[in-house]
Structures are given as structure tokens and as C-alpha cells.
Amino acid sequence: MSVFNGKNIAILGGSGTLGKALVRELAKEGMDRGKVVIYSRDEIKQLEMIDDFPLSKFPFLEFKLGDVREIVYGT
């Protein structure tokens, strides 16, 4: 079982190269508790990731659309 099992994880820029690699590793391990939030501003890449990691098979994933600059700078 993953050491991340039971943890809540946010991956900022999650639909990019590093985010996809992290999700791929977490998907291999599997999680039965906790969640992984993929936060990204690229709607197309998020839809592609949902195709690669369907929520029916990976219910611990949650996709959020947004820009980290909104959090940091409040714009």
C-alpha cells in the first residue's frame, strides 16, 4: 500500500508532465482512503487525464480547474 494512502494531496499544475507522472505512480500503488486533487488551468489536459485515469477506476482523484496565480495574488 502507498505511503500516501489516507493522505490528502494537492498537485498544483497537475496536468503537466510532473503531475501526470505523480498521478501515474499513485495510481500504480492505489489508494483506498484520502484523495489527490489535480489543480490545473488547462481544461483540455485535464480532460485527457480523465480519459487516462477514469474516475470510476480511480475514485481518489479529484480534478479542479483554476490558476494558482488566483490563490497567490488574489486575482
Distance bins in CASP14 RR format, pairs under 12 A and 6 or more apart:
PFRMAT RR
TARGET T0000
AUTHOR 0000-0000-0000
RMODE 2
METHOD distances of the structure
MODEL  1
1 7 0 0 0 0 0 1 0 0 0 0 0
1 26 0 0 0 0 0 1 0 0 0 0 0
1 28 0 0 0 0 0 1 0 0 0 0 0
1 29 1 0 0 1 0 0 0 0 0 0 0
1 30 1 0 0 1 0 0 0 0 0 0 0
1 31 0 0 0 0 1 0 0 0 0 0 0
1 32 1 0 0 1 0 0 0 0 0 0 0
1 33 0 0 0 0 1 0 0 0 0 0 0
2 9 0 0 0 0 0 1 0 0 0 0 0
2 22 0 0 0 0 0 1 0 0 0 0 0
2 25 0 0 0 0 1 0 0 0 0 0 0
2 26 1 0 0 1 0 0 0 0 0 0 0
2 27 0 0 0 0 1 0 0 0 0 0 0
2 28 0 0 0 0 1 0 0 0 0 0 0
2 29 1 1 0 0 0 0 0 0 0 0 0
2 30 1 0 1 0 0 0 0 0 0 0 0
2 31 1 0 1 0 0 0 0 0 0 0 0
2 32 0 0 0 0 1 0 0 0 0 0 0
2 33 0 0 0 0 0 1 0 0 0 0 0
2 34 0 0 0 0 0 1 0 0 0 0 0
2 36 0 0 0 0 0 1 0 0 0 0 0
2 60 0 0 0 0 1 0 0 0 0 0 0
3 9 0 0 0 0 0 1 0 0 0 0 0
3 25 0 0 0 0 0 1 0 0 0 0 0
3 26 0 0 0 0 0 1 0 0 0 0 0
3 29 0 0 0 0 1 0 0 0 0 0 0
3 30 0 0 0 0 0 1 0 0 0 0 0
3 31 0 0 0 0 0 1 0 0 0 0 0
4 11 0 0 0 0 0 1 0 0 0 0 0
4 22 0 0 0 0 1 0 0 0 0 0 0
4 23 0 0 0 0 0 1 0 0 0 0 0
4 25 0 0 0 0 1 0 0 0 0 0 0
4 26 1 0 0 1 0 0 0 0 0 0 0
4 27 0 0 0 0 0 1 0 0 0 0 0
4 28 0 0 0 0 0 1 0 0 0 0 0
4 29 1 0 0 1 0 0 0 0 0 0 0
4 30 0 0 0 0 1 0 0 0 0 0 0
4 31 1 0 0 1 0 0 0 0 0 0 0
4 32 0 0 0 0 0 1 0 0 0 0 0
4 33 0 0 0 0 1 0 0 0 0 0 0
4 34 0 0 0 0 1 0 0 0 0 0 0
4 35 0 0 0 0 0 1 0 0 0 0 0
4 36 1 0 0 1 0 0 0 0 0 0 0
4 60 0 0 0 0 1 0 0 0 0 0 0
5 26 0 0 0 0 1 0 0 0 0 0 0
5 29 1 0 0 1 0 0 0 0 0 0 0
5 30 1 0 0 1 0 0 0 0 0 0 0
5 31 1 0 1 0 0 0 0 0 0 0 0
5 32 1 0 0 1 0 0 0 0 0 0 0
5 33 1 0 1 0 0 0 0 0 0 0 0
5 34 1 0 0 1 0 0 0 0 0 0 0
5 35 0 0 0 0 0 1 0 0 0 0 0
5 36 0 0 0 0 0 1 0 0 0 0 0
5 60 0 0 0 0 1 0 0 0 0 0 0
6 26 0 0 0 0 0 1 0 0 0 0 0
6 29 0 0 0 0 0 1 0 0 0 0 0
6 30 0 0 0 0 0 1 0 0 0 0 0
6 31 1 0 0 1 0 0 0 0 0 0 0
6 32 1 0 0 1 0 0 0 0 0 0 0
6 33 1 1 0 0 0 0 0 0 0 0 0
6 34 1 0 1 0 0 0 0 0 0 0 0
6 35 0 0 0 0 1 0 0 0 0 0 0
6 36 0 0 0 0 0 1 0 0 0 0 0
6 60 0 0 0 0 1 0 0 0 0 0 0
7 26 0 0 0 0 0 1 0 0 0 0 0
7 29 0 0 0 0 0 1 0 0 0 0 0
7 31 0 0 0 0 1 0 0 0 0 0 0
7 32 0 0 0 0 0 1 0 0 0 0 0
7 33 0 0 0 0 1 0 0 0 0 0 0
7 34 1 0 0 1 0 0 0 0 0 0 0
7 35 0 0 0 0 1 0 0 0 0 0 0
7 36 0 0 0 0 1 0 0 0 0 0 0
7 37 0 0 0 0 0 1 0 0 0 0 0
7 60 0 0 0 0 0 1 0 0 0 0 0
8 31 0 0 0 0 0 1 0 0 0 0 0
8 33 0 0 0 0 1 0 0 0 0 0 0
8 34 1 0 1 0 0 0 0 0 0 0 0
8 35 1 0 1 0 0 0 0 0 0 0 0
8 36 1 0 0 1 0 0 0 0 0 0 0
8 37 1 0 0 1 0 0 0 0 0 0 0
8 60 0 0 0 0 1 0 0 0 0 0 0
8 61 0 0 0 0 0 1 0 0 0 0 0
8 62 0 0 0 0 1 0 0 0 0 0 0
9 19 0 0 0 0 0 1 0 0 0 0 0
9 22 0 0 0 0 1 0 0 0 0 0 0
9 23 0 0 0 0 1 0 0 0 0 0 0
9 25 0 0 0 0 0 1 0 0 0 0 0
9 26 1 0 0 1 0 0 0 0 0 0 0
9 31 0 0 0 0 1 0 0 0 0 0 0
9 33 0 0 0 0 0 1 0 0 0 0 0
9 34 0 0 0 0 1 0 0 0 0 0 0
9 35 1 0 0 1 0 0 0 0 0 0 0
9 36 1 0 1 0 0 0 0 0 0 0 0
9 37 1 0 0 1 0 0 0 0 0 0 0
9 38 0 0 0 0 1 0 0 0 0 0 0
9 39 0 0 0 0 0 1 0 0 0 0 0
9 60 0 0 0 0 1 0 0 0 0 0 0
9 61 0 0 0 0 0 1 0 0 0 0 0
9 62 0 0 0 0 0 1 0 0 0 0 0
10 19 0 0 0 0 0 1 0 0 0 0 0
10 22 0 0 0 0 0 1 0 0 0 0 0
10 34 0 0 0 0 0 1 0 0 0 0 0
10 35 0 0 0 0 1 0 0 0 0 0 0
10 36 1 0 0 1 0 0 0 0 0 0 0
10 37 1 0 1 0 0 0 0 0 0 0 0
10 38 0 0 0 0 1 0 0 0 0 0 0
10 39 1 0 1 0 0 0 0 0 0 0 0
10 40 0 0 0 0 0 1 0 0 0 0 0
10 61 0 0 0 0 0 1 0 0 0 0 0
10 62 0 0 0 0 1 0 0 0 0 0 0
10 63 0 0 0 0 0 1 0 0 0 0 0
10 64 0 0 0 0 1 0 0 0 0 0 0
10 66 0 0 0 0 0 1 0 0 0 0 0
10 68 0 0 0 0 0 1 0 0 0 0 0
10 71 0 0 0 0 0 1 0 0 0 0 0
11 17 0 0 0 0 0 1 0 0 0 0 0
11 18 0 0 0 0 1 0 0 0 0 0 0
11 19 1 0 1 0 0 0 0 0 0 0 0
11 20 0 0 0 0 1 0 0 0 0 0 0
11 21 0 0 0 0 0 1 0 0 0 0 0
11 22 1 0 1 0 0 0 0 0 0 0 0
11 23 1 0 0 1 0 0 0 0 0 0 0
11 24 0 0 0 0 0 1 0 0 0 0 0
11 25 0 0 0 0 0 1 0 0 0 0 0
11 26 0 0 0 0 1 0 0 0 0 0 0
11 35 0 0 0 0 0 1 0 0 0 0 0
11 36 1 0 0 1 0 0 0 0 0 0 0
11 37 1 0 0 1 0 0 0 0 0 0 0
11 38 1 0 1 0 0 0 0 0 0 0 0
11 39 1 0 0 1 0 0 0 0 0 0 0
11 40 0 0 0 0 1 0 0 0 0 0 0
11 46 0 0 0 0 0 1 0 0 0 0 0
11 49 0 0 0 0 0 1 0 0 0 0 0
11 61 0 0 0 0 1 0 0 0 0 0 0
11 62 0 0 0 0 0 1 0 0 0 0 0
11 63 0 0 0 0 0 1 0 0 0 0 0
11 64 0 0 0 0 0 1 0 0 0 0 0
11 68 0 0 0 0 0 1 0 0 0 0 0
12 18 0 0 0 0 0 1 0 0 0 0 0
12 19 0 0 0 0 1 0 0 0 0 0 0
12 22 0 0 0 0 0 1 0 0 0 0 0
12 36 0 0 0 0 0 1 0 0 0 0 0
12 37 0 0 0 0 1 0 0 0 0 0 0
12 38 0 0 0 0 1 0 0 0 0 0 0
12 39 1 0 1 0 0 0 0 0 0 0 0
12 40 1 0 0 1 0 0 0 0 0 0 0
12 41 0 0 0 0 0 1 0 0 0 0 0
12 64 0 0 0 0 1 0 0 0 0 0 0
12 66 0 0 0 0 1 0 0 0 0 0 0
12 67 0 0 0 0 1 0 0 0 0 0 0
12 68 1 0 1 0 0 0 0 0 0 0 0
12 69 0 0 0 0 0 1 0 0 0 0 0
12 70 0 0 0 0 0 1 0 0 0 0 0
12 71 0 0 0 0 1 0 0 0 0 0 0
12 72 0 0 0 0 0 1 0 0 0 0 0
13 19 1 0 0 1 0 0 0 0 0 0 0
13 20 0 0 0 0 1 0 0 0 0 0 0
13 22 0 0 0 0 0 1 0 0 0 0 0
13 23 0 0 0 0 0 1 0 0 0 0 0
13 37 0 0 0 0 0 1 0 0 0 0 0
13 38 1 0 0 1 0 0 0 0 0 0 0
13 39 1 0 0 1 0 0 0 0 0 0 0
13 40 1 0 1 0 0 0 0 0 0 0 0
13 41 1 0 0 1 0 0 0 0 0 0 0
13 42 0 0 0 0 1 0 0 0 0 0 0
13 45 0 0 0 0 1 0 0 0 0 0 0
13 46 0 0 0 0 0 1 0 0 0 0 0
13 49 0 0 0 0 0 1 0 0 0 0 0
13 63 0 0 0 0 0 1 0 0 0 0 0
13 64 0 0 0 0 0 1 0 0 0 0 0
13 65 0 0 0 0 0 1 0 0 0 0 0
13 66 0 0 0 0 1 0 0 0 0 0 0
13 67 0 0 0 0 1 0 0 0 0 0 0
13 68 1 0 0 1 0 0 0 0 0 0 0
13 69 0 0 0 0 0 1 0 0 0 0 0
13 71 0 0 0 0 0 1 0 0 0 0 0
14 20 1 0 0 1 0 0 0 0 0 0 0
14 21 0 0 0 0 1 0 0 0 0 0 0
14 22 1 0 0 1 0 0 0 0 0 0 0
14 23 1 0 0 1 0 0 0 0 0 0 0
14 24 0 0 0 0 0 1 0 0 0 0 0
14 26 0 0 0 0 0 1 0 0 0 0 0
14 36 0 0 0 0 1 0 0 0 0 0 0
14 37 0 0 0 0 1 0 0 0 0 0 0
14 38 1 0 1 0 0 0 0 0 0 0 0
14 39 1 0 0 1 0 0 0 0 0 0 0
14 40 1 0 1 0 0 0 0 0 0 0 0
14 41 0 0 0 0 1 0 0 0 0 0 0
14 42 0 0 0 0 1 0 0 0 0 0 0
14 45 0 0 0 0 1 0 0 0 0 0 0
14 46 0 0 0 0 1 0 0 0 0 0 0
14 48 0 0 0 0 0 1 0 0 0 0 0
14 49 0 0 0 0 1 0 0 0 0 0 0
14 53 0 0 0 0 0 1 0 0 0 0 0
14 61 0 0 0 0 0 1 0 0 0 0 0
14 62 0 0 0 0 0 1 0 0 0 0 0
14 63 0 0 0 0 1 0 0 0 0 0 0
14 64 0 0 0 0 1 0 0 0 0 0 0
14 65 0 0 0 0 0 1 0 0 0 0 0
14 66 0 0 0 0 0 1 0 0 0 0 0
14 68 0 0 0 0 0 1 0 0 0 0 0
15 21 0 0 0 0 0 1 0 0 0 0 0
15 22 0 0 0 0 0 1 0 0 0 0 0
15 23 0 0 0 0 1 0 0 0 0 0 0
15 37 0 0 0 0 0 1 0 0 0 0 0
15 38 1 0 0 1 0 0 0 0 0 0 0
15 39 0 0 0 0 1 0 0 0 0 0 0
15 40 1 1 0 0 0 0 0 0 0 0 0
15 41 0 0 0 0 1 0 0 0 0 0 0
15 42 1 0 1 0 0 0 0 0 0 0 0
15 43 0 0 0 0 1 0 0 0 0 0 0
15 44 0 0 0 0 1 0 0 0 0 0 0
15 45 1 1 0 0 0 0 0 0 0 0 0
15 46 1 0 1 0 0 0 0 0 0 0 0
15 47 0 0 0 0 1 0 0 0 0 0 0
15 48 1 0 0 1 0 0 0 0 0 0 0
15 49 1 0 1 0 0 0 0 0 0 0 0
15 50 0 0 0 0 1 0 0 0 0 0 0
15 51 0 0 0 0 0 1 0 0 0 0 0
15 52 0 0 0 0 0 1 0 0 0 0 0
15 53 0 0 0 0 0 1 0 0 0 0 0
15 61 0 0 0 0 0 1 0 0 0 0 0
15 63 0 0 0 0 1 0 0 0 0 0 0
15 64 0 0 0 0 0 1 0 0 0 0 0
15 65 0 0 0 0 1 0 0 0 0 0 0
15 66 0 0 0 0 0 1 0 0 0 0 0
16 22 0 0 0 0 1 0 0 0 0 0 0
16 23 0 0 0 0 1 0 0 0 0 0 0
16 24 0 0 0 0 0 1 0 0 0 0 0
16 38 0 0 0 0 1 0 0 0 0 0 0
16 39 0 0 0 0 0 1 0 0 0 0 0
16 40 1 0 0 1 0 0 0 0 0 0 0
16 41 0 0 0 0 0 1 0 0 0 0 0
16 42 1 0 0 1 0 0 0 0 0 0 0
16 44 0 0 0 0 0 1 0 0 0 0 0
16 45 1 0 0 1 0 0 0 0 0 0 0
16 46 0 0 0 0 1 0 0 0 0 0 0
16 48 0 0 0 0 0 1 0 0 0 0 0
16 49 0 0 0 0 1 0 0 0 0 0 0
17 23 0 0 0 0 0 1 0 0 0 0 0
17 24 0 0 0 0 0 1 0 0 0 0 0
17 40 0 0 0 0 0 1 0 0 0 0 0
17 42 0 0 0 0 0 1 0 0 0 0 0
17 45 0 0 0 0 0 1 0 0 0 0 0
17 49 0 0 0 0 0 1 0 0 0 0 0
18 24 0 0 0 0 0 1 0 0 0 0 0
18 25 0 0 0 0 0 1 0 0 0 0 0
18 38 0 0 0 0 0 1 0 0 0 0 0
18 40 0 0 0 0 0 1 0 0 0 0 0
19 25 0 0 0 0 1 0 0 0 0 0 0
19 26 0 0 0 0 1 0 0 0 0 0 0
19 27 0 0 0 0 0 1 0 0 0 0 0
19 36 0 0 0 0 1 0 0 0 0 0 0
19 37 0 0 0 0 0 1 0 0 0 0 0
19 38 1 0 0 1 0 0 0 0 0 0 0
19 39 0 0 0 0 0 1 0 0 0 0 0
19 40 0 0 0 0 1 0 0 0 0 0 0
19 42 0 0 0 0 0 1 0 0 0 0 0
19 45 0 0 0 0 0 1 0 0 0 0 0
19 46 0 0 0 0 0 1 0 0 0 0 0
19 49 0 0 0 0 1 0 0 0 0 0 0
19 52 0 0 0 0 0 1 0 0 0 0 0
19 53 0 0 0 0 0 1 0 0 0 0 0
19 61 0 0 0 0 0 1 0 0 0 0 0
19 63 0 0 0 0 0 1 0 0 0 0 0
20 26 0 0 0 0 0 1 0 0 0 0 0
20 27 0 0 0 0 0 1 0 0 0 0 0
20 36 0 0 0 0 0 1 0 0 0 0 0
20 38 0 0 0 0 1 0 0 0 0 0 0
20 40 0 0 0 0 0 1 0 0 0 0 0
20 42 0 0 0 0 0 1 0 0 0 0 0
20 45 0 0 0 0 1 0 0 0 0 0 0
20 46 0 0 0 0 0 1 0 0 0 0 0
20 48 0 0 0 0 1 0 0 0 0 0 0
20 49 1 0 0 1 0 0 0 0 0 0 0
20 50 0 0 0 0 0 1 0 0 0 0 0
20 52 1 0 0 1 0 0 0 0 0 0 0
20 53 0 0 0 0 1 0 0 0 0 0 0
20 61 0 0 0 0 0 1 0 0 0 0 0
21 27 0 0 0 0 0 1 0 0 0 0 0
21 28 0 0 0 0 0 1 0 0 0 0 0
21 49 0 0 0 0 0 1 0 0 0 0 0
21 52 0 0 0 0 0 1 0 0 0 0 0
22 28 0 0 0 0 0 1 0 0 0 0 0
22 29 0 0 0 0 0 1 0 0 0 0 0
22 36 0 0 0 0 1 0 0 0 0 0 0
22 37 0 0 0 0 0 1 0 0 0 0 0
22 38 0 0 0 0 1 0 0 0 0 0 0
22 49 0 0 0 0 0 1 0 0 0 0 0
22 53 0 0 0 0 0 1 0 0 0 0 0
22 61 0 0 0 0 0 1 0 0 0 0 0
23 29 0 0 0 0 0 1 0 0 0 0 0
23 30 0 0 0 0 0 1 0 0 0 0 0
23 31 0 0 0 0 0 1 0 0 0 0 0
23 35 0 0 0 0 0 1 0 0 0 0 0
23 36 1 0 0 1 0 0 0 0 0 0 0
23 37 0 0 0 0 0 1 0 0 0 0 0
23 38 1 0 0 1 0 0 0 0 0 0 0
23 40 0 0 0 0 0 1 0 0 0 0 0
23 45 0 0 0 0 0 1 0 0 0 0 0
23 46 0 0 0 0 0 1 0 0 0 0 0
23 48 0 0 0 0 0 1 0 0 0 0 0
23 49 1 0 0 1 0 0 0 0 0 0 0
23 50 0 0 0 0 0 1 0 0 0 0 0
23 52 0 0 0 0 1 0 0 0 0 0 0
23 53 1 0 0 1 0 0 0 0 0 0 0
23 58 0 0 0 0 1 0 0 0 0 0 0
23 60 0 0 0 0 0 1 0 0 0 0 0
23 61 1 0 0 1 0 0 0 0 0 0 0
23 62 0 0 0 0 0 1 0 0 0 0 0
23 63 0 0 0 0 0 1 0 0 0 0 0
24 30 0 0 0 0 0 1 0 0 0 0 0
24 36 0 0 0 0 0 1 0 0 0 0 0
24 38 0 0 0 0 0 1 0 0 0 0 0
24 49 0 0 0 0 1 0 0 0 0 0 0
24 52 0 0 0 0 1 0 0 0 0 0 0
24 53 0 0 0 0 1 0 0 0 0 0 0
24 58 0 0 0 0 0 1 0 0 0 0 0
24 61 0 0 0 0 0 1 0 0 0 0 0
25 31 0 0 0 0 0 1 0 0 0 0 0
25 36 0 0 0 0 0 1 0 0 0 0 0
25 53 0 0 0 0 0 1 0 0 0 0 0
26 34 0 0 0 0 0 1 0 0 0 0 0
26 35 0 0 0 0 0 1 0 0 0 0 0
26 36 1 0 1 0 0 0 0 0 0 0 0
26 37 0 0 0 0 0 1 0 0 0 0 0
26 38 0 0 0 0 0 1 0 0 0 0 0
26 53 0 0 0 0 1 0 0 0 0 0 0
26 58 0 0 0 0 1 0 0 0 0 0 0
26 60 1 0 0 1 0 0 0 0 0 0 0
26 61 0 0 0 0 1 0 0 0 0 0 0
27 36 0 0 0 0 1 0 0 0 0 0 0
27 38 0 0 0 0 0 1 0 0 0 0 0
27 49 0 0 0 0 0 1 0 0 0 0 0
27 52 0 0 0 0 1 0 0 0 0 0 0
27 53 1 0 1 0 0 0 0 0 0 0 0
27 54 0 0 0 0 0 1 0 0 0 0 0
27 55 0 0 0 0 0 1 0 0 0 0 0
27 57 0 0 0 0 1 0 0 0 0 0 0
27 58 1 0 1 0 0 0 0 0 0 0 0
27 59 0 0 0 0 0 1 0 0 0 0 0
27 60 0 0 0 0 1 0 0 0 0 0 0
27 61 0 0 0 0 1 0 0 0 0 0 0
28 53 0 0 0 0 0 1 0 0 0 0 0
28 58 0 0 0 0 0 1 0 0 0 0 0
29 36 0 0 0 0 0 1 0 0 0 0 0
29 58 0 0 0 0 0 1 0 0 0 0 0
29 60 0 0 0 0 0 1 0 0 0 0 0
30 36 0 0 0 0 0 1 0 0 0 0 0
30 53 0 0 0 0 0 1 0 0 0 0 0
30 57 0 0 0 0 0 1 0 0 0 0 0
30 58 1 0 0 1 0 0 0 0 0 0 0
30 59 0 0 0 0 0 1 0 0 0 0 0
30 60 1 0 0 1 0 0 0 0 0 0 0
30 61 0 0 0 0 0 1 0 0 0 0 0
31 57 0 0 0 0 0 1 0 0 0 0 0
31 58 0 0 0 0 1 0 0 0 0 0 0
31 59 0 0 0 0 1 0 0 0 0 0 0
31 60 1 0 1 0 0 0 0 0 0 0 0
31 61 0 0 0 0 1 0 0 0 0 0 0
31 62 0 0 0 0 0 1 0 0 0 0 0
32 58 0 0 0 0 0 1 0 0 0 0 0
32 59 0 0 0 0 1 0 0 0 0 0 0
32 60 1 0 0 1 0 0 0 0 0 0 0
33 59 0 0 0 0 0 1 0 0 0 0 0
33 60 1 0 0 1 0 0 0 0 0 0 0
34 58 0 0 0 0 0 1 0 0 0 0 0
34 59 0 0 0 0 1 0 0 0 0 0 0
34 60 1 0 1 0 0 0 0 0 0 0 0
34 61 0 0 0 0 0 1 0 0 0 0 0
34 62 0 0 0 0 1 0 0 0 0 0 0
35 55 0 0 0 0 0 1 0 0 0 0 0
35 58 0 0 0 0 0 1 0 0 0 0 0
35 59 0 0 0 0 1 0 0 0 0 0 0
35 60 1 0 1 0 0 0 0 0 0 0 0
35 61 1 0 0 1 0 0 0 0 0 0 0
35 62 1 0 1 0 0 0 0 0 0 0 0
35 63 0 0 0 0 0 1 0 0 0 0 0
35 64 0 0 0 0 0 1 0 0 0 0 0
36 49 0 0 0 0 0 1 0 0 0 0 0
36 53 0 0 0 0 1 0 0 0 0 0 0
36 55 0 0 0 0 0 1 0 0 0 0 0
36 58 0 0 0 0 1 0 0 0 0 0 0
36 59 0 0 0 0 0 1 0 0 0 0 0
36 60 1 0 1 0 0 0 0 0 0 0 0
36 61 1 0 1 0 0 0 0 0 0 0 0
36 62 1 0 0 1 0 0 0 0 0 0 0
36 63 0 0 0 0 1 0 0 0 0 0 0
36 64 0 0 0 0 0 1 0 0 0 0 0
37 46 0 0 0 0 0 1 0 0 0 0 0
37 60 0 0 0 0 1 0 0 0 0 0 0
37 61 0 0 0 0 1 0 0 0 0 0 0
37 62 1 0 1 0 0 0 0 0 0 0 0
37 63 1 0 0 1 0 0 0 0 0 0 0
37 64 1 0 1 0 0 0 0 0 0 0 0
37 65 0 0 0 0 0 1 0 0 0 0 0
37 66 0 0 0 0 0 1 0 0 0 0 0
38 45 0 0 0 0 1 0 0 0 0 0 0
38 46 1 0 0 1 0 0 0 0 0 0 0
38 47 0 0 0 0 0 1 0 0 0 0 0
38 48 0 0 0 0 0 1 0 0 0 0 0
38 49 1 0 0 1 0 0 0 0 0 0 0
38 50 0 0 0 0 1 0 0 0 0 0 0
38 52 0 0 0 0 0 1 0 0 0 0 0
38 53 0 0 0 0 1 0 0 0 0 0 0
38 55 0 0 0 0 0 1 0 0 0 0 0
38 58 0 0 0 0 0 1 0 0 0 0 0
38 60 0 0 0 0 0 1 0 0 0 0 0
38 61 1 0 0 1 0 0 0 0 0 0 0
38 62 1 0 0 1 0 0 0 0 0 0 0
38 63 1 0 1 0 0 0 0 0 0 0 0
38 64 1 0 0 1 0 0 0 0 0 0 0
38 65 0 0 0 0 1 0 0 0 0 0 0
38 66 0 0 0 0 0 1 0 0 0 0 0
39 45 0 0 0 0 0 1 0 0 0 0 0
39 46 0 0 0 0 1 0 0 0 0 0 0
39 49 0 0 0 0 0 1 0 0 0 0 0
39 61 0 0 0 0 0 1 0 0 0 0 0
39 62 0 0 0 0 1 0 0 0 0 0 0
39 63 0 0 0 0 1 0 0 0 0 0 0
39 64 1 0 1 0 0 0 0 0 0 0 0
39 65 0 0 0 0 1 0 0 0 0 0 0
39 66 1 0 0 1 0 0 0 0 0 0 0
39 67 0 0 0 0 1 0 0 0 0 0 0
39 68 1 0 0 1 0 0 0 0 0 0 0
39 69 0 0 0 0 0 1 0 0 0 0 0
39 70 0 0 0 0 0 1 0 0 0 0 0
39 71 0 0 0 0 1 0 0 0 0 0 0
40 46 1 0 1 0 0 0 0 0 0 0 0
40 47 0 0 0 0 0 1 0 0 0 0 0
40 48 0 0 0 0 0 1 0 0 0 0 0
40 49 0 0 0 0 1 0 0 0 0 0 0
40 50 0 0 0 0 0 1 0 0 0 0 0
40 62 0 0 0 0 0 1 0 0 0 0 0
40 63 1 0 0 1 0 0 0 0 0 0 0
40 64 1 0 0 1 0 0 0 0 0 0 0
40 65 1 0 0 1 0 0 0 0 0 0 0
40 66 1 0 0 1 0 0 0 0 0 0 0
40 67 0 0 0 0 1 0 0 0 0 0 0
40 68 0 0 0 0 1 0 0 0 0 0 0
41 63 0 0 0 0 0 1 0 0 0 0 0
41 64 0 0 0 0 0 1 0 0 0 0 0
41 65 1 0 0 1 0 0 0 0 0 0 0
41 66 1 0 1 0 0 0 0 0 0 0 0
41 67 1 0 1 0 0 0 0 0 0 0 0
41 68 1 0 0 1 0 0 0 0 0 0 0
41 69 0 0 0 0 1 0 0 0 0 0 0
41 70 0 0 0 0 1 0 0 0 0 0 0
41 71 0 0 0 0 0 1 0 0 0 0 0
42 48 0 0 0 0 1 0 0 0 0 0 0
42 49 0 0 0 0 1 0 0 0 0 0 0
42 63 0 0 0 0 0 1 0 0 0 0 0
42 64 0 0 0 0 0 1 0 0 0 0 0
42 65 0 0 0 0 1 0 0 0 0 0 0
42 66 0 0 0 0 1 0 0 0 0 0 0
42 67 0 0 0 0 1 0 0 0 0 0 0
43 49 0 0 0 0 0 1 0 0 0 0 0
43 50 0 0 0 0 0 1 0 0 0 0 0
43 63 0 0 0 0 1 0 0 0 0 0 0
43 64 0 0 0 0 0 1 0 0 0 0 0
43 65 1 0 1 0 0 0 0 0 0 0 0
43 66 0 0 0 0 1 0 0 0 0 0 0
43 67 0 0 0 0 0 1 0 0 0 0 0
44 50 0 0 0 0 0 1 0 0 0 0 0
44 51 0 0 0 0 0 1 0 0 0 0 0
44 65 0 0 0 0 0 1 0 0 0 0 0
45 51 0 0 0 0 0 1 0 0 0 0 0
45 52 0 0 0 0 0 1 0 0 0 0 0
45 63 0 0 0 0 0 1 0 0 0 0 0
45 65 0 0 0 0 0 1 0 0 0 0 0
46 52 0 0 0 0 0 1 0 0 0 0 0
46 53 0 0 0 0 0 1 0 0 0 0 0
46 55 0 0 0 0 0 1 0 0 0 0 0
46 61 0 0 0 0 0 1 0 0 0 0 0
46 62 0 0 0 0 0 1 0 0 0 0 0
46 63 1 0 1 0 0 0 0 0 0 0 0
46 64 0 0 0 0 1 0 0 0 0 0 0
46 65 1 0 0 1 0 0 0 0 0 0 0
46 66 0 0 0 0 1 0 0 0 0 0 0
47 53 0 0 0 0 0 1 0 0 0 0 0
47 54 0 0 0 0 0 1 0 0 0 0 0
47 63 0 0 0 0 1 0 0 0 0 0 0
47 65 0 0 0 0 0 1 0 0 0 0 0
48 54 0 0 0 0 0 1 0 0 0 0 0
48 63 0 0 0 0 0 1 0 0 0 0 0
49 55 0 0 0 0 0 1 0 0 0 0 0
49 58 0 0 0 0 0 1 0 0 0 0 0
49 61 0 0 0 0 1 0 0 0 0 0 0
49 62 0 0 0 0 0 1 0 0 0 0 0
49 63 1 0 0 1 0 0 0 0 0 0 0
49 65 0 0 0 0 0 1 0 0 0 0 0
50 56 0 0 0 0 0 1 0 0 0 0 0
50 57 0 0 0 0 0 1 0 0 0 0 0
50 58 0 0 0 0 1 0 0 0 0 0 0
50 61 0 0 0 0 1 0 0 0 0 0 0
50 62 0 0 0 0 0 1 0 0 0 0 0
50 63 1 0 0 1 0 0 0 0 0 0 0
50 65 0 0 0 0 0 1 0 0 0 0 0
51 57 0 0 0 0 0 1 0 0 0 0 0
51 58 0 0 0 0 0 1 0 0 0 0 0
51 63 0 0 0 0 0 1 0 0 0 0 0
52 58 0 0 0 0 1 0 0 0 0 0 0
52 61 0 0 0 0 0 1 0 0 0 0 0
52 63 0 0 0 0 0 1 0 0 0 0 0
53 59 0 0 0 0 0 1 0 0 0 0 0
53 60 0 0 0 0 1 0 0 0 0 0 0
53 61 1 0 1 0 0 0 0 0 0 0 0
53 62 0 0 0 0 0 1 0 0 0 0 0
53 63 0 0 0 0 1 0 0 0 0 0 0
54 61 0 0 0 0 1 0 0 0 0 0 0
54 63 0 0 0 0 0 1 0 0 0 0 0
55 61 1 0 0 1 0 0 0 0 0 0 0
55 62 0 0 0 0 1 0 0 0 0 0 0
55 63 0 0 0 0 1 0 0 0 0 0 0
64 70 0 0 0 0 0 1 0 0 0 0 0
64 71 0 0 0 0 0 1 0 0 0 0 0
66 72 0 0 0 0 0 1 0 0 0 0 0
66 75 0 0 0 0 0 1 0 0 0 0 0
67 73 0 0 0 0 1 0 0 0 0 0 0
67 74 0 0 0 0 0 1 0 0 0 0 0
67 75 0 0 0 0 1 0 0 0 0 0 0
68 74 0 0 0 0 0 1 0 0 0 0 0
68 75 0 0 0 0 0 1 0 0 0 0 0
69 75 1 0 0 1 0 0 0 0 0 0 0
END
